[in-house]
Amino acid sequence: MFDRAAGALIRPLVQRLARMIAATGVGANQITLIGFGLGMLAAALVATGHYLPAISAILLSRLCDALDGALARMTQVSDVGGFLDIVLDFVFYASIPLAFALANPQQNALAAAVLLAAFVGTMASFLAFAVIAEKRQLSNLAYPDKSFYFLGGLTEATETLALFVAMCLWPHHFAALAYSFAALCCITTVTRIRWGWRSFR
């Protein structure tokens, strides 16, 4: 819901950093892999109860996620880069709830499972729409720089990032946060299914 506004807010910083990185010869795919590594570090920190350091790793990981696309557009956009970006993003998003379940299985496991199931709905509806949109050669003018049709919703990357930070700040409220966000994810999935039904039938 807030991805476009958040993207516009941080774009000047991202563009500046991307130009600096491009001058060093580092490629977009390398930034994608660095961001994924930071995301996995964040998951490991959460799983071992180091919640505040995990916030820094999460934020740096998502900064890399913004940088890789900007860097690719400055150098060379590739299908493999777009593929790598979305796959590793989804692995990262799944890893954080799993890490909270590992940190405290008794209190967090069920809530984490519910949230992960809700993530499956948002991810599946997102990717399924993108596949059919590509087949029909549709484009989303709201996100012209994306490698594929980017279908928005109530729970996008910005909201998920805010959720993860909140969970790290208040880990004892993980279950309540997870159940609440899972409900929002369900709304996103239903609206995307409805949009797909109207668009493709």
TORKE-152265 format. One record per atom (N, C-alpha, C): x, y, z; residue in one letter. Coordinates in steps of 0.1 Angstrom, whole numbers, plus 2048, in hexadecimal, padded with zeros to 3 digits. Layout:
N
XYZa
...
This chain:
201
8087F4800m
800800800m
80980D800m
81480C807f
81D818808f
829817800f
82B80D7F8d
83780B7F0d
83A8177E7d
83181C7E0r
8338277D7r
8388337DEr
8318367EAa
8358427F1a
8438407F8a
8468347FDa
853831803a
85E8327F9a
85B82C7EDg
86582C7E2g
86883A7DEg
85E8437DDa
8618517D9a
8698587E4a
8678557F0l
86E85B7FBl
87C8587FBl
88084B7F9i
88E8477FAi
8958477EDi
88E84A7E2r
8948497D5r
8A18527D3r
8A185F7D8p
8AD8677D6p
8B98607DDp
8B785B7E9l
8C38547F0l
8C78487E8l
8BD8407E4v
8C08337DDv
8C88367D0v
8C38407C8q
8CA8447BCq
8D88497BEq
8DA8507C9r
8E88557CCr
8F18497CFr
8EC8407D8l
8F48357DCl
8F782C7D0l
8EC82A7C7a
8EE8217BCa
8F98277B2a
8F98347B0r
90383A7A8r
9118377AEr
9138387BBm
91F8367C1m
9248277BFm
91A81E7C1i
91D8107C0i
92180D7B1i
9198127A8a
91C810799a
92A814796a
92F81E79Ca
93D823799a
94781979Ea
9448117A7t
94E8077ACt
94E7FA7A4t
9447F979Bg
9437ED792g
93B7E1798g
9367E37A4v
92E7D97ABv
9207D87A3v
91C7CB7A0g
9107C9798g
9037C87A1g
8F87CA79Aa
8EB7C97A1a
8E97BB7A8a
8EC7B17A1n
8EA7A37A7n
8F37A17B3n
8FE7A77B4q
9077A67C0q
9007AD7CCq
8FA7B97C9i
8F27C07D3i
8E67B87D8i
8E07B17CFt
8D47A87D2t
8D979D7DCt
8E47977D9l
8EA78C7E1l
8EE7917EFl
8F479D7EFi
8F87A37FCi
8EC7A6804i
8E17AC7FEg
8D57AE805g
8CF7A180Bg
8CF797803f
8CA78A807f
8D2785813f
8DF786812g
8E878281Dg
8E578982Ag
8E2796829l
8DF79E835l
8D179A83Al
8C8796831g
8BB791835g
8BC78483Dg
8C577C838m
8C776F840m
8CE77184Dm
8D777B84Dl
8DD77F85Al
8D2784864l
8C978C85Fa
8BE791867a
8B678586Da
8B377C864a
8AB770869a
8B3768874a
8C0767872a
8C876087Ca
8C8768889a
8C9775888l
8C977D894l
8BB77C89Cl
8B177C894v
8A377A89Av
8A276D8A1v
8A676289Aa
8A575589Fa
8AD7538ACa
8B875B8AEt
8C07598BAt
8BC7648C4t
8B276C8C2g
8AD7758CCg
8B47838CCg
8BB7868C1h
8C27938C0h
8BA79C8B7h
8AF7A18BDy
8A57A88B5y
8A97B58B1y
8AF7BD8B9l
8B37CB8B5l
8BE7CB8AAl
8C87C38ABp
8D27C28A0p
8CB7BD893p
8C17B5894a
8BA7B0889a
8B37BB881a
8AF7C6888i
8A87D1881i
8B27D7877i
8BF7D987Bs
8C97DF872s
8CB7D7866s
8CC7C9868a
8CE7C085Da
8C27C0853a
8B67C1859i
8AA7C1851i
8A97CE848i
8AC7D984El
8AC7E6847l
8B67E783Cl
8C27E283Fl
8CD7E2835l
8CA7D882Al
8C47CD82Ds
8BF7C4823s
8B57CA819s
8AC7D181Fr
8A27D8816r
8A77E480Fr
8B17EA814l
8B87F580Dl
8BF7EF800l
8C57E3802c
8CB7DC7F7c
8C17D87ECc
8B57D57F1d
8AA7D17E8d
8A67DD7E0d
8A67E97E5a
8A37F57DDa
8AF7F87D4a
8BB7F67D9l
8C77FA7D1l
8C97F17C5l
8C67E47C6d
8C97DC7BAd
8C17DF7AEd
8B57E37B0g
8AD7E77A4g
8B27F479Eg
8B57FE7A7a
8BA80B7A2a
8C780979Ba
8D08007A1l
8DD7FE79Al
8DB7F778Dl
8D27ED78Ca
8CF7E6780a
8CB7F0775a
8C27F9778r
8BE80376Er
8C980C76Ar
8D380E772m
8DE81776Em
8E880F766m
8E9802767t
8F37FA760t
8EC7F1756t
8E77E575Aq
8E17DC751q
8D57D4758q
8C97D6753v
8BE7CF759v
8BE7C1752v
8BC7B775As
8BC7A9755s
8B17A175Bs
8AC797753d
8A178E758d
8A6786764d
8B3782764v
8B877A76Fv
8B878277Cv
8BB78F77Bg
8BB798786g
8AD79A78Cg
8A379C783g
89579D788g
89179078Fg
894784789f
89177778Ff
89777679Cf
8A477879Dl
8AC7777AAl
8A67807B5l
8A378C7B1d
89E7967BAd
8917917C1d
88778D7B9i
87A7897BFi
87B77C7C7i
8827727C2v
8837667C9v
88A7687D7v
89576F7D7l
89C7717E4l
89477A7EDl
88D7837E8d
88478C7F0d
87A7837F7d
87377A7F0f
8697727F6f
86F768801f
87B7637FEv
88275B808v
885763815v
88976F813f
88C77881Ef
87F77A826f
87477D81Fy
867780826y
86377482Ey
865768829a
86175C831a
86A75983Ca
87775D83Bs
880759845s
87E760853s
87976C853i
87877485Fi
86D76E868i
86176B864p
85776486Cp
85C757871p
86374F868l
86974286Cl
873744878l
87B74F876a
885752881a
87F75588Ea
87375C88Ef
86C75E89Bf
8677518A1f
862748898a
85E73B89Da
8697348A3a
87573489Dl
88072D8A3l
8857348B0l
8837418B1a
8887488BDa
87F7448C9a
8727428C7n
86973E8D2n
85E7358CCn
8617298CAp
8577208C4p
84A71F8CBp
84A71F8D8q
83E71D8E0q
8347288DEq
8397358DEq
8317408DDq
82E7458CEq
8387428C6n
8377488B8n
83573F8ADn
8367328AEa
8357298A3a
82872A89Ca
81D7298A3l
81072989Cl
80D736895l
81074289Ba
80F74F895a
817750889a
82474B88Aa
82D74B87Ea
827743872a
822737876a
81C72F86Ba
810736864a
80873C86Cv
7FC744866v
80174F85Dv
80B756862l
81176185Al
81775C84Dl
81F75184El
82574C842l
81A747838l
81074183Da
80573D834a
7FE74982Da
7FD754835a
7F776082Fa
801766824a
80E765827f
81876981Df
817761810f
814754812v
81374C806v
8087517FDv
7FD755803g
7F275B7FCg
7F57687F4g
7FC7717FBt
80077E7F5t
80A77B7EAt
8147727ECm
81F7707E2m
8197687D6m
81075E7D8a
80B7577CDa
8027607C4a
7F97687CBs
7F17717C3s
7F977B7BBs
8047807C2f
80D78A7BBf
8137847AFf
8197787B0l
8217727A5l
81776D79Bl
80C76779Ea
803762794a
7FD76D78Ca
7FA779792f
7F678478Af
801789781f
80D789785a
81878E77Da
81A785771a
819778773v
81A76E768v
81077175Dv
803772761i
7F9774757i
7FA782751i
7FD78C759a
7FF799753a
80A79A749a
81579274Be
820791741e
81B78B734e
813780736k
80D77972Ak
805782722k
7FD78B729r
7F4794722r
7FB7A271Fr
8087A3722q
8107AF71Fq
80A7BB726q
8067B9732l
8017C473Al
80C7CB742l
80B7D8745s
8157DF74Ds
80E7E7757s
8157E9762n
8107F176Dn
8177FF76Dn
810809769l
817816768l
81B81C775l
815817780a
81981B78Ea
827816792a
82B80B78Cy
83880678Fy
840803781y
84380D77Ap
84980A76Cp
85780476Dp
85E805778d
86C800778d
86D7F277Cd
8627EB780k
8627DD784k
8657D4778k
86B7C877Bs
86D7BE771s
8617B776Cs
8567B8774f
84A7B1771f
83E7B9776f
8327B5773y
8267BD778y
8267BC787y
8277C878Df
8277C979Bf
8197CD7A0f
8127C37A6l
8057C57ABl
8057C97BAl
8007D47BDg
8007D97CBg
7F67D27D4g
7F57D87E0g
7EB7D27E9g
7EC7D97F7g
7E57D4800l
7E47DA80Dl
7F27D7815l
7F87CB812t
8047C8819t
80F7C680Et
8187D080De
8227D0803e
8307CF80Be
83B7D2804a
8487D180Aa
8497DB816a
8447E7814t
8467F181Ft
83F7ED82Ct
8337E882Ae
82B7E4836e
8327D783De
8377CE834t
83E7C283At
84B7C6841t
8527D083Cl
85E7D5842l
85A7DB850l
8507E3850a
84C7E985Da
8487DE867a
8417D4862l
83D7C886Bl
8497C2871l
8537BF869f
85F7B886Ef
8677C1878f
8677CE876v
86E7D7880v
8667D788Dv
8587D888Ca
8507D8897a
8527CA89Fa
8537BF898m
8547B389Fm
8627B28A6m
86C7B88A1c
8797B88A7c
8797C28B3c
8727CC8B2l
8717D68BDl
8697D08C9l
85E7C98C6w
8557C38D0w
8537B48CDw
85E7AC8CFp
85D79E8CCp
8527978D4p
84F79C8E0h
8457958E9h
8377978E3h
8357A08D9h
8287A28D3h
82879C8C5h
8327938C2f
83378D8B5f
8267878B0f
81F77F8B9a
8137788B5a
8087818B1a
80678C8B9a
7FC7958B5a
7FF79C8A8a
80B7A08A6l
80F7A789Al
80D79D88El
811791890a
811787885a
802784881a
7FA78288Ay
7EC780887y
7E578C880y
7E8798885s
7E27A487Fs
7E77A6871s
7F47A486Ff
7F97A5861f
7F479A858f
7F278E85Da
7ED783855a
7DF787850a
7D778D859a
7CA791855a
7CA79B849a
7D47A584Al
7D57AF840l
7DA7A8833l
7E379E834c
7E7796828c
7DC78F822c
7D378A829c
7C7783824c
7BE78D81Cc
7BD799821i
7B67A3819i
7BD7A680Ci
7CA7A780Dt
7D27AA800t
7D079F7F6t
7D07927FBt
7CF7877F2t
7C17877ECt
7B67897F4v
7A978A7EEv
7A77957E4v
7AD7A07E7t
7AB7AB7DDt
7B37A87D0t
7BF7A27D1r
7C679E7C5r
7BF7947BDr
7B978A7C4i
7B17807BDi
7A57867B5i
79F78F7BCr
7947977B6r
79879F7AAr
7A47A57ABw
7A97AD7A1w
7AD7A4795w
7B3799798g
7B779078Dg
7AB78A786g
7A078778Ew
794782788w
78E78C77Ew
78E798783r
7887A377Ar
7917A676Er
79E7A5770s
7A77A9765s
7A879E75As
7A779175Ef
7AB786755f
79F77E750f
79477F756r
789777751r
78477C743r
